[in-house]
Amino acid sequence: MDLELKGKTAIVTGGSKGIGKAVARELANEGVDVAIVARSREALEETAAELAKETGRRIVPIVADTRDDESVRAMVVQTMKALGRVDILVNSAAKPAGQGPVPKLGEITNELFWEDMNTKVMGYIRCARETVPIMKKNGWGRIINISGLGARYSGSTIGSMRNIAVSAMTKNLADELGPHGINVTVVHPGMTYTERIPGLVAERAEAQNVSEEEIERQLREANSVKKLIDAREVAHVVAFLASPKSISINGDAVVCGGGVGNAIYY
């Protein structure tokens, strides 16, 4: 299927690694020039060089902090100077889930709460706020917000709240921007194989006093396809949502967890 993406441009935040990097690669493979955004210059430049060599597209590394208004504005200005337009925004810059013990109620501080909300929720809004005027002028655009299945399951108070907030933001922006040719969707990955998974597997194996193979088996058993979904498989879905072919999907959530849980959503 031709996704009709050749010649378009994209900003992918959190683009130096993980799902963001996989999305940038997939978009570039479809003919998109991509500005990848993160806070670490070294990782960005390494990823940009790798993806440019692999795909033959322009991959522009931009250091920015989505927690800061001015940094986001400067990032969009840099993107426009380098690429001339912005057609697609993929919001993927967020504090990774599962990086430590989940805080209980008495352990939730103002700092923990606002750091998560400022990074993921307000950070996504900042990026949309700065890119939407460009998309409106062009009469077309796609915004894809990477959230997570914490929006549907308990277990992390802050994690669920931030992901639900991203879902609510998505539907509101979709209703506002749809008449301008801009579709907004949210993607909920489940446990996804990225660079951090080998370390996570080793930690769990040590904590449970079992083999790493056993932990990997447990991860595969957590969904209905019995496979740990990897970042590129999430990126395939994002690339479709970023394309003109996705016109019928707006304001909705797409789950990329391989069939996690047995609840029925309709």
BELLIN-V226562 format. One record per backbone hydrogen bond with DSSP energy under -0.5 kcal/mol. NH is the residue of the N-H (numbers start at 1). CO is the residue of the C=O. E is the energy in kcal/mol with one decimal. If there is no record, write none. Layout:
BEGIN
nh->{NH & NH}
co->{CO & CO}
e->{E & E}
END
This chain:
BEGIN
nh->{3 & 7 & 8 & 10 & 11 & 12 & 13 & 13 & 14 & 15 & 15 & 17 & 20 & 21 & 22 & 23 & 24 & 25 & 26 & 27 & 28 & 29 & 30 & 30 & 31 & 32 & 33 & 34 & 35 & 36 & 36 & 37 & 38 & 41 & 44 & 45 & 46 & 47 & 48 & 49 & 50 & 51 & 52 & 53 & 54 & 55 & 56 & 59 & 60 & 60 & 61 & 62 & 64 & 64 & 66 & 68 & 72 & 73 & 74 & 75 & 76 & 77 & 78 & 79 & 80 & 81 & 82 & 83 & 84 & 84 & 87 & 88 & 89 & 90 & 91 & 91 & 92 & 94 & 99 & 107 & 108 & 108 & 109 & 113 & 114 & 115 & 116 & 117 & 118 & 119 & 120 & 121 & 121 & 122 & 123 & 124 & 125 & 126 & 127 & 128 & 129 & 130 & 131 & 132 & 133 & 134 & 135 & 136 & 137 & 138 & 139 & 140 & 141 & 142 & 143 & 144 & 145 & 145 & 146 & 146 & 147 & 147 & 149 & 151 & 152 & 153 & 160 & 161 & 162 & 163 & 164 & 165 & 166 & 167 & 168 & 169 & 170 & 171 & 172 & 173 & 174 & 175 & 176 & 177 & 178 & 180 & 181 & 182 & 183 & 183 & 185 & 186 & 187 & 188 & 189 & 190 & 193 & 194 & 197 & 200 & 201 & 202 & 203 & 204 & 205 & 206 & 207 & 208 & 209 & 210 & 215 & 216 & 217 & 218 & 219 & 220 & 221 & 222 & 223 & 224 & 224 & 225 & 226 & 229 & 231 & 233 & 234 & 235 & 236 & 237 & 238 & 239 & 240 & 241 & 242 & 243 & 244 & 246 & 247 & 249 & 250 & 251 & 254 & 256 & 261 & 265}
co->{1 & 31 & 5 & 33 & 88 & 35 & 11 & 90 & 37 & 12 & 37 & 14 & 17 & 17 & 18 & 19 & 20 & 21 & 22 & 23 & 24 & 25 & 26 & 27 & 28 & 27 & 8 & 58 & 10 & 34 & 60 & 12 & 62 & 39 & 40 & 41 & 42 & 43 & 44 & 45 & 46 & 47 & 48 & 49 & 50 & 51 & 52 & 57 & 34 & 58 & 59 & 36 & 38 & 62 & 64 & 65 & 68 & 69 & 70 & 71 & 72 & 73 & 74 & 75 & 76 & 77 & 78 & 79 & 79 & 80 & 9 & 9 & 142 & 11 & 89 & 144 & 90 & 92 & 96 & 104 & 104 & 105 & 107 & 109 & 110 & 111 & 112 & 113 & 114 & 115 & 116 & 116 & 117 & 117 & 118 & 120 & 121 & 122 & 123 & 124 & 125 & 126 & 127 & 128 & 129 & 131 & 131 & 132 & 133 & 134 & 135 & 135 & 181 & 87 & 183 & 89 & 143 & 185 & 91 & 144 & 145 & 187 & 189 & 148 & 149 & 149 & 156 & 157 & 158 & 159 & 160 & 161 & 162 & 163 & 164 & 165 & 166 & 167 & 168 & 169 & 170 & 171 & 172 & 173 & 174 & 177 & 178 & 177 & 141 & 181 & 143 & 252 & 145 & 254 & 187 & 256 & 229 & 192 & 194 & 196 & 197 & 198 & 199 & 200 & 201 & 202 & 203 & 204 & 205 & 205 & 211 & 212 & 213 & 214 & 215 & 216 & 217 & 219 & 220 & 258 & 259 & 258 & 223 & 227 & 193 & 230 & 230 & 231 & 232 & 233 & 234 & 235 & 236 & 237 & 238 & 240 & 3 & 243 & 244 & 246 & 248 & 184 & 186 & 188 & 222 & 263}
e->{-0.7 & -2.3 & -2.3 & -2.1 & -2.4 & -2.7 & -0.5 & -2.3 & -1.6 & -0.6 & -1.9 & -0.7 & -0.6 & -1.5 & -2.1 & -2.6 & -2.4 & -2.4 & -2.3 & -2.8 & -2.3 & -2.4 & -1.0 & -0.7 & -1.9 & -2.0 & -2.2 & -2.3 & -3.0 & -0.6 & -2.1 & -2.4 & -1.4 & -0.7 & -2.0 & -2.8 & -2.1 & -2.4 & -3.0 & -2.2 & -2.2 & -2.9 & -2.5 & -2.1 & -2.0 & -2.7 & -2.3 & -0.6 & -2.8 & -0.5 & -0.6 & -2.7 & -2.0 & -0.5 & -0.6 & -2.1 & -2.0 & -2.4 & -2.6 & -2.0 & -2.1 & -2.1 & -2.5 & -2.2 & -2.4 & -2.2 & -2.1 & -3.4 & -0.6 & -1.6 & -1.2 & -1.5 & -2.7 & -3.0 & -0.6 & -2.3 & -0.8 & -0.8 & -0.6 & -1.9 & -0.7 & -1.4 & -0.8 & -2.2 & -2.8 & -2.2 & -1.7 & -2.4 & -3.0 & -2.0 & -2.5 & -0.6 & -0.8 & -2.6 & -0.8 & -1.2 & -2.0 & -3.0 & -2.0 & -2.2 & -3.2 & -1.7 & -1.5 & -2.7 & -0.5 & -0.6 & -2.0 & -3.2 & -1.8 & -1.6 & -1.3 & -1.6 & -1.8 & -1.8 & -2.6 & -2.7 & -0.5 & -2.8 & -2.9 & -0.6 & -0.7 & -3.2 & -1.6 & -1.8 & -1.9 & -1.0 & -3.1 & -2.2 & -2.7 & -1.7 & -2.6 & -2.2 & -1.8 & -1.8 & -2.5 & -2.6 & -2.3 & -1.9 & -2.0 & -2.8 & -2.5 & -2.2 & -1.8 & -3.0 & -2.2 & -1.9 & -2.1 & -1.6 & -2.0 & -0.6 & -2.4 & -2.2 & -2.7 & -2.7 & -0.7 & -1.0 & -3.1 & -0.7 & -1.5 & -1.9 & -3.0 & -2.2 & -2.2 & -2.4 & -2.5 & -2.1 & -2.4 & -2.5 & -0.9 & -2.0 & -1.6 & -2.5 & -2.0 & -2.3 & -2.2 & -2.1 & -2.0 & -0.9 & -1.0 & -0.6 & -1.3 & -1.3 & -0.7 & -0.8 & -1.9 & -0.8 & -1.3 & -2.4 & -2.0 & -0.9 & -2.0 & -2.7 & -1.6 & -2.3 & -1.9 & -1.6 & -0.7 & -1.6 & -1.3 & -2.5 & -0.6 & -3.4 & -2.5 & -2.5 & -0.5 & -0.6}
END
